[in-house]
Amino acid sequence: MKAMILAAGRGERMRPLTDQIPKPLLRVAGRALIEYHITALAEAGYRELVINHAYRGEQIVDYLGEGSRYGVRIDYSAEPEGALETGGGIRNALPLLGDEPFLVVNGDIWTDYPFARLNHAPEGLARLVLVDNPEHHPSGDFSLDRGCVKKTGEPMLTFSGIGVYRRQLFDGYTSRRFPLAPVLVEAMVHGQVSGEYYRGHWTDIGTPGRLAEIERFLQDKPGRITQRDMG
């Protein structure tokens, strides 16, 4: 199974840190944020990765190269200035992702989720990983009812940005730029989205404050850092 890391966002909320560098290359405990994903995916058995990019994307390509030093092969999906949003970005990368189901992970999160759990095809069109609602997103995104993800229900949980998709999920979407959430909601209406609730560590690194929090977490709790995190 191939894996895609979403890395095309402008990172407006991270300014001024992202004025000269794309968010995936911001340093966290001495490493670029995106490297945590790459090494974790490699450790879980994913050898073929796709990374999309837009804002200062050449820096990402120059820094990561073809991926050999991580034990993977990286293909890049370039997007126009302003990017294509999550849905459009994935659809744009479908030629690189092939015909089989593929894993996608947001590039601006940090997690200890074991990606090997998702190394199989979903029963429907998608399988999502849901987590507890963080303080900045108390209302959540979706509910989980006996393994089925729904738009409403109790309790509401937050979509982690980790999921496995079939390319058929994007059938009929012709616009180049569109968000992922409406695509998922449409599939939920037809009972085509399954999910799981993950109770481990997950952080949406969307602001400088949250970047500092995960920096402290990794520095202050070395017992929680695996060999993959140390490189």
Secondary structure, DSSP 4 states (H G I P E B T S, - for coil): -EEEEE-----GGGTTTTSSS-GGG-EETTEEHHHHHHHHHHHTT--EEEEEE-TTHHHHHHHHTTSGGGTSEEEEEE--TT--HHHHHHHHHHHHH-SS-EEEEETTEEE---GGGG-S--SSSEEEEEEPPPTT-TT-SEEEETTEEESS-SSEEEEEEEEEE-GGGGTT---SS--SHHHHHHHHHTT-EEEEE--S-EEE--SHHHHHHHHHHHHH-GGG--HHHH-
